[in-house]
Amino acid sequence: MRTLTGLFACLLAATALPSQAAAPSAAHPLLGIWILAIPQLGCSETYHFRGDGTTLVKSADEVSESEFTVAEKPSAKGFYKLDDKIVKDNGKQDCSGEIMKPGTRATNYIRFHPSGARFVMCRDETMEACIGPFERMPGQGI
């Protein structure tokens, strides 16, 4: 994931990903294009979670690609566990001025709005340290 603010930096705690990530099911609610508006920075980020288990992200001048795994079903608390590893980055600054490095790993927890059109990304399975909302966008990629 990309660094947005001090909170988002906390969400980037290094963790291990499984060595052979399985692609999510074609019906997984995370798949698609999502926009995260960051009004305090005058910027937005576009995330394209693809069915092959990769993510394409555009944040200011940064373009990066990640590999991800996501739980097929939410936990008893309603969160989907998301593991992510950056595999490519163009070396340019994201919305917060950071430059992400390939190999950066993160584990976060996704909670969807009942409509399925929004989600928040949290450090753990509480709503105490989250960013969002990410809003689903119709379209053909970024």
DSSP file (Angstrom, degrees, kcal/mol; ACC not computed):
  #  RESIDUE AA STRUCTURE BP1 BP2  ACC     N-H-->O    O-->H-N    N-H-->O    O-->H-N    TCO  KAPPA ALPHA  PHI   PSI    X-CA   Y-CA   Z-CA
    1    1 A M              0   0    0      0, 0.0     2,-0.2     0, 0.0    85,-0.1   0.000 360.0 360.0 360.0 166.6    0.0    0.0    0.0
    2    2 A R        -     0   0    0     98,-0.1     2,-0.5    62,-0.0    97,-0.0  -0.597 360.0-111.9 -95.7 154.3    1.0    3.6   -0.4
    3    3 A T        +     0   0    0     -2,-0.2    93,-0.7     1,-0.2    95,-0.3  -0.760  43.9 158.2 -85.7 125.7    2.0    6.0    2.4
    4    4 A L        -     0   0    0     -2,-0.5     2,-0.2     1,-0.5    -1,-0.2   0.771  61.6 -16.6-111.7 -52.0   -0.6    8.8    2.8
    5    5 A T  S  > S-     0   0    0      1,-0.0     4,-2.4    90,-0.0    -1,-0.5  -0.788  82.0 -78.3-143.7-178.7   -0.3   10.3    6.2
    6    6 A G  H  > S+     0   0    0     -2,-0.2     4,-1.6     1,-0.2     5,-0.1   0.892 130.9  52.3 -56.3 -39.4    1.3    9.4    9.5
    7    7 A L  H  > S+     0   0    0      1,-0.2     4,-1.2     2,-0.2     3,-0.3   0.939 108.9  48.2 -62.3 -46.5   -1.6    7.0   10.2
    8    8 A F  H  4 S+     0   0    0      1,-0.2     4,-0.4     2,-0.2     3,-0.3   0.862 105.5  58.9 -65.3 -33.3   -1.2    5.3    6.8
    9    9 A A  H >< S+     0   0    0     -4,-2.4     3,-1.3     1,-0.2    -1,-0.2   0.888 102.6  54.1 -59.8 -38.0    2.6    4.9    7.6
   10   10 A C  H >< S+     0   0    0     -4,-1.6     3,-0.9    -3,-0.3    -1,-0.2   0.826 100.8  60.1 -64.2 -30.1    1.6    3.0   10.7
   11   11 A L  T 3< S+     0   0    0     -4,-1.2    96,-0.4    -3,-0.3    -1,-0.3   0.601  90.3  73.5 -73.2  -9.4   -0.5    0.7    8.5
   12   12 A L  T <   +     0   0    0     -3,-1.3    -1,-0.3    -4,-0.4    93,-0.2   0.119  62.6 150.6 -92.9  22.5    2.7   -0.2    6.6
   13   13 A A    <   -     0   0    0     -3,-0.9    94,-0.5    94,-0.2     2,-0.1  -0.312  55.6-105.7 -56.4 132.2    4.1   -2.4    9.3
   14   14 A A        +     0   0    0     92,-0.1     2,-0.3    90,-0.0    92,-0.2  -0.391  52.4 160.7 -66.5 132.6    6.3   -5.1    7.7
   15   15 A T        -     0   0    0     69,-0.2     2,-0.3    -2,-0.1    69,-0.0  -0.933  39.4 -96.6-144.9 166.2    4.7   -8.5    7.7
   16   16 A A        -     0   0    0     -2,-0.3     3,-0.0    89,-0.1    69,-0.0  -0.671  28.3-153.6 -90.5 140.7    5.2  -11.8    5.8
   17   17 A L        -     0   0    0     -2,-0.3    90,-0.0     1,-0.1     4,-0.0  -0.793  35.3 -92.9-101.8 152.2    3.1  -12.7    2.8
   18   18 A P        -     0   0    0      0, 0.0     3,-0.3     0, 0.0    -1,-0.1  -0.355  35.3-124.4 -58.4 147.6    2.5  -16.3    1.9
   19   19 A S  S    S+     0   0    0      1,-0.3     2,-0.6    -3,-0.0    -2,-0.0   0.843 102.9  38.4 -69.4 -32.8    5.1  -17.4   -0.7
   20   20 A Q  S    S-     0   0    0      2,-0.0    -1,-0.3     0, 0.0     2,-0.2  -0.834  84.6-156.5-119.3  92.3    2.5  -18.5   -3.3
   21   21 A A        -     0   0    0     -2,-0.6     2,-0.4    -3,-0.3    48,-0.1  -0.465   8.8-138.3 -72.4 134.4   -0.4  -16.0   -3.2
   22   22 A A        -     0   0    0     -2,-0.2    48,-0.3     1,-0.1    -1,-0.1  -0.736  21.4-114.6 -91.5 141.0   -3.7  -17.3   -4.5
   23   23 A A        -     0   0    0     -2,-0.4    29,-0.1     1,-0.1    28,-0.1  -0.426  35.9-107.4 -70.0 147.7   -5.8  -15.1   -6.6
   24   24 A P        -     0   0    0      0, 0.0    -1,-0.1     0, 0.0    47,-0.1  -0.301  43.2 -87.0 -70.4 161.2   -9.1  -14.0   -5.1
   25   25 A S    >   -     0   0    0      1,-0.1     3,-2.0     2,-0.1     6,-0.2  -0.317  38.3-112.4 -64.4 154.1  -12.4  -15.5   -6.4
   26   26 A A  T 3  S+     0   0    0      1,-0.3    -1,-0.1    -3,-0.1    25,-0.1   0.723 117.4  52.7 -61.6 -21.5  -13.9  -13.6   -9.4
   27   27 A A  T 3  S+     0   0    0      3,-0.0    -1,-0.3     2,-0.0    -2,-0.1   0.317  76.0 134.2 -97.1   7.7  -16.8  -12.5   -7.2
   28   28 A H    X   -     0   0    0     -3,-2.0     3,-1.1     1,-0.2    44,-0.1  -0.346  58.1-134.8 -62.2 135.3  -14.6  -11.0   -4.4
   29   29 A P  T 3  S+     0   0    0      0, 0.0    -1,-0.2     0, 0.0    -3,-0.0   0.681  99.4  63.8 -67.6 -16.0  -16.0   -7.6   -3.3
   30   30 A L  T 3  S+     0   0    0     80,-0.0    19,-0.3    20,-0.0    -2,-0.1   0.773  78.2 103.4 -77.2 -24.8  -12.5   -6.0   -3.3
   31   31 A L    <   +     0   0    0     -3,-1.1     2,-0.3    -6,-0.2    19,-0.2  -0.312  63.2  47.3 -64.5 137.5  -11.9   -6.5   -7.1
   32   32 A G  E    S-A   49   0A   0     17,-2.5    17,-2.5     2,-0.1     2,-0.5  -0.841  94.5 -43.7 130.8-167.1  -12.3   -3.4   -9.2
   33   33 A I  E     -AB  48 137A   0    104,-0.6   104,-3.1    -2,-0.3     2,-0.4  -0.871  50.6-175.5-108.0 131.0  -11.3    0.2   -9.2
   34   34 A W  E     -AB  47 136A   0     13,-3.0    13,-3.1    -2,-0.5     2,-0.4  -0.957  12.5-150.5-128.6 142.8  -11.3    2.3   -6.0
   35   35 A I  E     -AB  46 135A   0    100,-2.5   100,-2.8    -2,-0.4     2,-0.6  -0.950   3.2-164.9-115.0 132.6  -10.6    6.0   -5.4
   36   36 A L  E     -AB  45 134A   0      9,-2.7     9,-2.4    -2,-0.4     2,-0.3  -0.953  13.3-155.1-114.1 108.9   -9.3    7.3   -2.1
   37   37 A A  E     -A   44   0A   0     -2,-0.6     7,-0.2    96,-0.5    95,-0.1  -0.665   9.1-169.8 -83.4 137.2   -9.7   11.1   -1.9
   38   38 A I  E >>> +A   43   0A   0      5,-3.1     5,-1.7    -2,-0.3     3,-1.7  -0.716   9.5 174.3-125.8  78.4   -7.3   13.0    0.4
   39   39 A P  G >45S+     0   0    0      0, 0.0     3,-0.8     0, 0.0    -1,-0.1   0.836  74.9  61.8 -59.6 -35.5   -8.7   16.5    0.5
   40   40 A Q  G 345S+     0   0    0      1,-0.3    -2,-0.0     2,-0.1     0, 0.0   0.740 114.2  36.5 -64.7 -20.0   -6.2   17.7    3.1
   41   41 A L  G <45S-     0   0    0     -3,-1.7    -1,-0.3     2,-0.2     3,-0.1   0.431 108.0-123.8-105.8  -3.4   -3.4   17.0    0.6
   42   42 A G  T <<5S+     0   0    0     -3,-0.8     2,-0.3    -4,-0.8    -2,-0.1   0.899  77.1 103.7  62.7  40.4   -5.4   18.1   -2.5
   43   43 A C  E   < -A   38   0A   0     -5,-1.7    -5,-3.1     2,-0.0     2,-0.3  -0.925  52.7-156.6-147.3 163.0   -4.8   14.6   -4.0
   44   44 A S  E     -A   37   0A   0     -2,-0.3    16,-0.8    -7,-0.2     2,-0.4  -0.974  10.0-142.4-142.6 159.8   -6.4   11.3   -4.6
   45   45 A E  E     -AC  36  59A   0     -9,-2.4    -9,-2.7    -2,-0.3     2,-0.5  -0.952   6.9-150.2-123.3 143.6   -5.2    7.8   -5.2
   46   46 A T  E     -AC  35  58A   0     12,-2.5    12,-2.2    -2,-0.4     2,-0.5  -0.965  11.6-169.2-116.1 126.6   -6.6    5.2   -7.6
   47   47 A Y  E     -AC  34  57A   0    -13,-3.1   -13,-3.0    -2,-0.5     2,-0.6  -0.961   6.6-166.7-116.4 126.7   -6.4    1.5   -6.7
   48   48 A H  E     -AC  33  56A   0      8,-2.5     8,-1.8    -2,-0.5     2,-0.8  -0.896   5.8-164.2-115.2 100.7   -7.2   -1.3   -9.2
   49   49 A F  E     -AC  32  55A   0    -17,-2.5   -17,-2.5    -2,-0.6     6,-0.2  -0.765  18.7-158.0 -84.3 113.1   -7.5   -4.6   -7.4
   50   50 A R    >   -     0   0    0      4,-2.9     3,-1.8    -2,-0.8     4,-0.3  -0.596  26.1-117.0-100.4 155.7   -7.3   -7.1  -10.2
   51   51 A G  T 3  S+     0   0    0      1,-0.3    -1,-0.1    -2,-0.2   -20,-0.0   0.607 108.9  66.8 -65.2 -14.3   -8.5  -10.7  -10.4
   52   52 A D  T 3  S-     0   0    0      2,-0.2    -1,-0.3   -29,-0.1     3,-0.1   0.353 121.5 -99.9 -89.4   7.7   -4.9  -12.1  -10.8
   53   53 A G  S <  S+     0   0    0     -3,-1.8    15,-3.0     1,-0.3     2,-0.3   0.707  87.1 116.1  83.8  20.7   -4.0  -11.0   -7.3
   54   54 A T  E     - D   0  67A   0     -4,-0.3    -4,-2.9    13,-0.2     2,-0.4  -0.876  49.5-151.1-119.9 156.7   -2.2   -7.8   -8.3
   55   55 A T  E     -CD  49  66A   0     11,-2.2    11,-2.3    -2,-0.3     2,-0.5  -0.988   1.1-157.0-126.7 134.7   -2.9   -4.2   -7.7
   56   56 A L  E     -CD  48  65A   0     -8,-1.8    -8,-2.5    -2,-0.4     2,-0.4  -0.958  19.1-170.1-108.4 127.4   -2.1   -1.2   -9.8
   57   57 A V  E     -CD  47  64A   0      7,-2.8     7,-2.3    -2,-0.5     2,-0.5  -0.962  15.9-168.9-125.7 135.5   -1.9    2.1   -7.9
   58   58 A K  E     +CD  46  63A   0    -12,-2.2   -12,-2.5    -2,-0.4     2,-0.4  -0.992  15.7 165.4-119.7 121.8   -1.7    5.7   -9.1
   59   59 A S  E >   -CD  45  62A   0      3,-2.3     3,-2.5    -2,-0.5     2,-0.2  -0.913  65.8 -55.8-140.6 107.7   -0.9    8.3   -6.4
   60   60 A A  T 3  S-     0   0    0    -16,-0.8    34,-0.2    -2,-0.4    35,-0.1  -0.425 124.0 -17.6  54.2-121.7    0.2   11.8   -7.5
   61   61 A D  T 3  S+     0   0    0     32,-1.2    -1,-0.3    -2,-0.2     2,-0.2   0.557 118.2 102.3 -88.2  -7.7    3.3   11.0   -9.7
   62   62 A E  E <   -D   59   0A   0     -3,-2.5    -3,-2.3    31,-0.9     2,-0.4  -0.539  44.7-178.6 -80.1 140.1    3.7    7.5   -8.3
   63   63 A V  E     +D   58   0A   0     -2,-0.2    27,-1.8    -5,-0.2     2,-0.3  -0.988  17.3 164.4-131.1 126.7    2.6    4.4  -10.2
   64   64 A S  E     -DE  57  89A   0     -7,-2.3    -7,-2.8    -2,-0.4     2,-0.4  -0.927  26.8-144.2-140.7 164.8    3.2    1.1   -8.5
   65   65 A E  E     -DE  56  88A   0     23,-2.3    22,-2.8    -2,-0.3    23,-1.9  -0.992  17.8-176.1-132.4 139.5    2.2   -2.5   -8.6
   66   66 A S  E     -DE  55  86A   0    -11,-2.3   -11,-2.2    -2,-0.4     2,-0.4  -0.860  22.9-133.0-127.2 161.5    1.6   -4.9   -5.7
   67   67 A E  E     -DE  54  85A   0     18,-2.5    18,-2.3    -2,-0.3     2,-0.3  -0.945  35.7-178.0-108.1 139.5    0.8   -8.6   -5.2
   68   68 A F  E     - E   0  84A   0    -15,-3.0     2,-0.4    -2,-0.4    16,-0.2  -0.957  25.5-159.9-138.8 156.7   -2.0   -9.2   -2.7
   69   69 A T  E     - E   0  83A   0     14,-2.2    14,-2.7    -2,-0.3     2,-0.4  -0.977  16.9-173.6-126.8 146.5   -3.9  -11.9   -0.9
   70   70 A V  E     - E   0  82A   0     -2,-0.4    12,-0.2   -48,-0.3    -2,-0.0  -0.999  31.9-102.2-141.3 140.5   -7.3  -11.2    0.7
   71   71 A A        -     0   0    0     10,-2.2     4,-0.0    -2,-0.4     9,-0.0  -0.312  24.5-137.6 -58.7 141.9   -9.5  -13.4    2.8
   72   72 A E  S    S+     0   0    0      1,-0.1    -1,-0.1   -44,-0.1     8,-0.1   0.788  87.4  28.2 -73.2 -27.4  -12.5  -14.8    0.9
   73   73 A K  S    S-     0   0    0      6,-0.1     8,-0.3   -45,-0.1    -1,-0.1  -0.949  91.1-103.0-132.4 152.7  -14.9  -14.1    3.7
   74   74 A P        -     0   0    0      0, 0.0     6,-0.2     0, 0.0    37,-0.1  -0.353  39.0-110.0 -71.1 156.2  -14.9  -11.6    6.5
   75   75 A S    >   -     0   0    0      4,-2.9     3,-2.0     1,-0.1     5,-0.0  -0.127  43.1 -87.9 -70.4 177.1  -13.9  -12.5   10.0
   76   76 A A  T 3  S+     0   0    0      1,-0.3    -1,-0.1     2,-0.1     0, 0.0   0.756 132.6  56.2 -60.1 -23.6  -16.5  -12.7   12.8
   77   77 A K  T 3  S-     0   0    0      2,-0.1    -1,-0.3    49,-0.0    -2,-0.0   0.474 122.4-107.2 -87.9  -3.2  -15.7   -9.0   13.3
   78   78 A G  S <  S+     0   0    0     -3,-2.0    34,-0.4     1,-0.3     2,-0.3   0.603  76.8 126.0  92.9  12.1  -16.6   -8.2    9.7
   79   79 A F        -     0   0    0     32,-0.1    -4,-2.9    46,-0.1     2,-0.5  -0.815  51.2-142.8-108.9 144.9  -13.1   -7.5    8.3
   80   80 A Y  E     - F   0 110A   0     30,-2.7    30,-2.8    -2,-0.3     2,-0.3  -0.915  24.2-129.1 -99.5 125.5  -11.3   -9.0    5.4
   81   81 A K  E     - F   0 109A   0     -2,-0.5   -10,-2.2    -8,-0.3     2,-0.5  -0.614  25.7-165.9 -75.4 131.4   -7.5   -9.6    6.0
   82   82 A L  E     -EF  70 108A   0     26,-3.1    26,-2.7    -2,-0.3     2,-0.4  -0.980   8.0-170.4-124.6 119.2   -5.4   -8.1    3.2
   83   83 A D  E     -EF  69 107A   0    -14,-2.7   -14,-2.2    -2,-0.5     2,-0.3  -0.911  14.0-178.6-107.3 138.1   -1.7   -8.9    2.8
   84   84 A D  E     -EF  68 106A   0     22,-2.6    22,-2.3    -2,-0.4     2,-0.4  -0.991  17.0-173.0-142.1 142.0    0.2   -6.8    0.2
   85   85 A K  E     -EF  67 105A   0    -18,-2.3   -18,-2.5    -2,-0.3     2,-0.4  -0.977  25.2-131.0-137.4 123.9    3.7   -6.6   -1.2
   86   86 A I  E     +E   66   0A   0     18,-2.6    17,-3.5    -2,-0.4   -20,-0.3  -0.587  29.6 170.4 -73.0 127.8    4.9   -3.9   -3.5
   87   87 A V  E     +     0   0A   0    -22,-2.8     2,-0.3    -2,-0.4   -21,-0.2   0.639  63.3  23.3-112.0 -22.5    6.7   -5.5   -6.5
   88   88 A K  E     +E   65   0A   0    -23,-1.9   -23,-2.3    13,-0.1    -1,-0.3  -0.997  57.9 169.4-144.7 146.2    7.2   -2.5   -8.8
   89   89 A D  E     -E   64   0A   0     -2,-0.3   -25,-0.2   -25,-0.2   -27,-0.0  -0.970  34.0-137.1-154.7 142.9    7.4    1.3   -8.4
   90   90 A N        -     0   0    0    -27,-1.8   -26,-0.1    -2,-0.3     3,-0.1   0.465  46.6-118.0 -82.3   0.8    8.4    4.1  -10.7
   91   91 A G  S    S+     0   0    0      1,-0.3     2,-0.2     9,-0.2   -29,-0.1   0.610  72.2 125.8  77.9  11.6   10.4    5.8   -7.9
   92   92 A K        -     0   0    0    -29,-0.2     8,-0.4   -31,-0.2    -1,-0.3  -0.607  66.5 -86.3-101.6 165.4    8.2    9.0   -7.9
   93   93 A Q        -     0   0    0     -2,-0.2   -32,-1.2     6,-0.1   -31,-0.9  -0.406  35.4-143.9 -75.0 142.2    6.5   10.6   -5.0
   94   94 A D    >   -     0   0    0      4,-2.8     3,-2.1   -33,-0.2   -34,-0.2  -0.168  47.2 -72.5 -87.0-170.9    3.0    9.6   -3.9
   95   95 A C  T 3  S+     0   0    0      1,-0.3   -91,-0.1     2,-0.1   -35,-0.1   0.798 135.1  46.1 -57.6 -31.1    0.3   12.0   -2.5
   96   96 A S  T 3  S-     0   0    0    -93,-0.7    -1,-0.3     2,-0.1   -92,-0.1   0.372 121.1-103.9 -95.1   5.8    2.2   12.4    0.8
   97   97 A G  S <  S+     0   0    0     -3,-2.1     2,-0.2     1,-0.3    -2,-0.1   0.490  78.5 133.3  88.3   2.5    5.6   13.0   -0.9
   98   98 A E        -     0   0    0    -95,-0.3    -4,-2.8    -5,-0.1     2,-0.5  -0.482  49.3-143.2 -84.8 156.6    6.8    9.5    0.0
   99   99 A I        -     0   0    0     -6,-0.2     2,-0.2    -2,-0.2    -6,-0.1  -0.985  19.4-143.1-118.7 118.3    8.6    7.1   -2.4
  100  100 A M        -     0   0    0     -2,-0.5    -9,-0.2    -8,-0.4   -98,-0.1  -0.486   9.6-140.9 -81.8 151.3    7.6    3.5   -1.9
  101  101 A K    >   -     0   0    0     -2,-0.2     3,-1.9   -10,-0.0   -15,-0.2  -0.923  22.1-107.5-114.5 135.7   10.2    0.7   -2.3
  102  102 A P  T 3  S+     0   0    0      0, 0.0   -15,-0.2     0, 0.0     3,-0.1  -0.312 106.6  41.5 -55.1 142.5    9.6   -2.7   -3.9
  103  103 A G  T 3  S+     0   0    0    -17,-3.5     2,-0.2     1,-0.4   -16,-0.1   0.171  77.2 138.4 100.1 -15.7    9.6   -5.3   -1.2
  104  104 A T    <   -     0   0    0     -3,-1.9   -18,-2.6   -18,-0.1    -1,-0.4  -0.451  36.1-163.1 -63.7 130.5    7.5   -3.2    1.2
  105  105 A R  E     +F   85   0A   0    -20,-0.2     2,-0.3   -93,-0.2   -20,-0.2  -0.870  12.0 177.2-118.1 150.2    4.9   -5.5    2.9
  106  106 A A  E     -F   84   0A   0    -22,-2.3   -22,-2.6    -2,-0.3     2,-0.4  -0.995  19.5-155.2-149.9 148.3    1.8   -4.7    4.8
  107  107 A T  E     +F   83   0A   0    -94,-0.5     2,-0.3   -96,-0.4   -24,-0.2  -0.998  28.6 161.1-121.2 126.5   -1.2   -6.4    6.5
  108  108 A N  E     -F   82   0A   0    -26,-2.7   -26,-3.1    -2,-0.4     2,-0.4  -0.821  33.4-121.8-135.6 175.0   -4.4   -4.4    6.8
  109  109 A Y  E     -FG  81 122A   0     13,-2.5    13,-3.1    -2,-0.3     2,-0.4  -0.989  19.0-151.4-129.6 127.1   -8.0   -5.1    7.4
  110  110 A I  E     -FG  80 121A   0    -30,-2.8   -30,-2.7    -2,-0.4     2,-0.5  -0.804   8.8-172.0-102.1 133.3  -10.8   -4.1    5.0
  111  111 A R  E     - G   0 120A   0      9,-2.2     9,-2.0    -2,-0.4     2,-0.2  -0.978  14.7-148.1-126.8 119.8  -14.4   -3.4    6.2
  112  112 A F  E     - G   0 119A   0     -2,-0.5     7,-0.3   -34,-0.4   -82,-0.0  -0.570  16.2-119.0 -86.8 145.4  -17.0   -2.8    3.5
  113  113 A H    >   -     0   0    0      5,-2.6     3,-2.2    -2,-0.2     5,-0.2  -0.507  38.4-107.0 -67.9 149.6  -20.0   -0.5    3.8
  114  114 A P  T 3  S+     0   0    0      0, 0.0    -1,-0.1     0, 0.0    -2,-0.1   0.783 120.4  61.3 -53.8 -27.3  -23.2   -2.6    3.4
  115  115 A S  T 3  S-     0   0    0      1,-0.1    -3,-0.0     3,-0.0     0, 0.0   0.727 101.8-133.9 -71.0 -20.8  -23.7   -1.1    0.0
  116  116 A G  S <  S+     0   0    0     -3,-2.2    -1,-0.1     2,-0.3     3,-0.0   0.420  83.7 101.6  79.4  -1.9  -20.4   -2.6   -1.2
  117  117 A A  S    S+     0   0    0     18,-0.1    19,-2.7    19,-0.0     2,-0.3   0.461  81.4  34.8 -94.6  -2.4  -19.6    0.7   -2.8
  118  118 A R  E     + H   0 135A   0     -5,-0.2    -5,-2.6    17,-0.2     2,-0.3  -0.980  59.0 176.9-145.6 154.5  -17.2    1.9    0.0
  119  119 A F  E     -GH 112 134A   0     15,-1.6    15,-3.1    -2,-0.3     2,-0.3  -0.982  18.4-140.5-150.9 162.1  -14.6    0.4    2.3
  120  120 A V  E     -G  111   0A   0     -9,-2.0    -9,-2.2    -2,-0.3     2,-0.5  -0.911  15.7-139.3-116.8 151.8  -12.2    1.6    5.0
  121  121 A M  E     -GH 110 131A   0     10,-2.4    10,-2.5    -2,-0.3     2,-0.3  -0.955  25.9-171.4-113.7 126.1   -8.7    0.1    5.5
  122  122 A C  E     -GH 109 130A   0    -13,-3.1   -13,-2.5    -2,-0.5     8,-0.2  -0.821  34.8-128.9-123.4 156.1   -7.7   -0.4    9.1
  123  123 A R  S    S-     0   0    0      6,-2.4     2,-0.2    -2,-0.3     7,-0.1   0.824  94.7  -5.0 -68.7 -33.2   -4.5   -1.4   11.0
  124  124 A D  S    S-     0   0    0      2,-0.3     2,-1.3     5,-0.3   -15,-0.2  -0.788  98.9 -67.4-146.7-171.7   -6.4   -4.1   12.9
  125  125 A E  S    S+     0   0    0     -2,-0.2     2,-0.3     2,-0.1   -46,-0.1  -0.202 105.0  80.2 -85.9  47.9   -9.9   -5.4   13.3
  126  126 A T  S    S-     0   0    0     -2,-1.3    -2,-0.3     3,-0.1     3,-0.3  -0.857  83.2-122.4-134.5 173.2  -11.2   -2.3   15.0
  127  127 A M  S    S+     0   0    0     -2,-0.3     3,-0.3     1,-0.2    -2,-0.1   0.106  86.6  98.8-101.9  21.0  -12.3    1.0   13.6
  128  128 A E  S    S+     0   0    0      1,-0.2     2,-0.3    -4,-0.0    -1,-0.2   0.775  89.2  27.2 -82.3 -27.7   -9.7    2.9   15.7
  129  129 A A  S    S+     0   0    0     -3,-0.3    -6,-2.4    -5,-0.1     2,-0.3  -0.725  87.6 135.6-138.6  84.8   -6.9    3.4   13.1
  130  130 A C  E     - H   0 122A   0     -3,-0.3     2,-0.3    -2,-0.3    -8,-0.2  -0.879  37.7-150.4-131.1 158.3   -8.4    3.5    9.6
  131  131 A I  E     - H   0 121A   0    -10,-2.5   -10,-2.4    -2,-0.3     3,-0.2  -0.928  45.3  -3.1-122.6 154.2   -8.2    5.4    6.3
  132  132 A G  E     -     0   0A   0     -2,-0.3   -12,-0.2     1,-0.3     2,-0.1  -0.839  43.1-118.7 137.8-174.2  -11.0    5.9    3.8
  133  133 A P  E     -     0   0A   0      0, 0.0   -96,-0.5     0, 0.0     2,-0.5   0.328  41.3-163.8 -83.9 147.7  -13.5    5.8    2.6
  134  134 A F  E     -BH  36 119A   0    -15,-3.1   -15,-1.6    -3,-0.2     2,-0.5  -0.821  16.2-149.3 -85.4 133.6  -12.3    4.2   -0.6
  135  135 A E  E     -BH  35 118A   0   -100,-2.8  -100,-2.5    -2,-0.5   -17,-0.2  -0.925  12.2-118.2-116.2 132.7  -15.1    4.6   -3.1
  136  136 A R  E     -B   34   0A   0    -19,-2.7  -102,-0.2    -2,-0.5   -19,-0.0  -0.430  30.4-161.6 -67.6 134.8  -15.8    2.1   -6.0
  137  137 A M  E     -B   33   0A   0   -104,-3.1  -104,-0.6    -2,-0.2     2,-0.1  -0.958  13.7-132.8-118.5 135.2  -15.5    3.6   -9.4
  138  138 A P        +     0   0    0      0, 0.0     2,-0.3     0, 0.0  -106,-0.0  -0.501  57.8  88.7 -73.7 154.9  -16.9    2.3  -12.6
  139  139 A G  S    S-     0   0    0     -2,-0.1     3,-0.1     1,-0.1  -106,-0.1  -0.890  78.5 -77.8 147.1-174.6  -14.5    2.2  -15.5
  140  140 A Q  S    S-     0   0    0      1,-0.4     2,-0.1    -2,-0.3    -1,-0.1  -0.269  79.4 -71.6-119.1  43.2  -11.8    0.4  -17.4
  141  141 A G              0   0    0      1,-0.1    -1,-0.4   -85,-0.0  -108,-0.0  -0.392 360.0 360.0 100.9-178.0   -8.6    0.7  -15.4
  142  142 A I              0   0    0     -2,-0.1    -1,-0.1    -3,-0.1   -96,-0.0   0.363 360.0 360.0-125.1 360.0   -6.2    3.5  -14.7
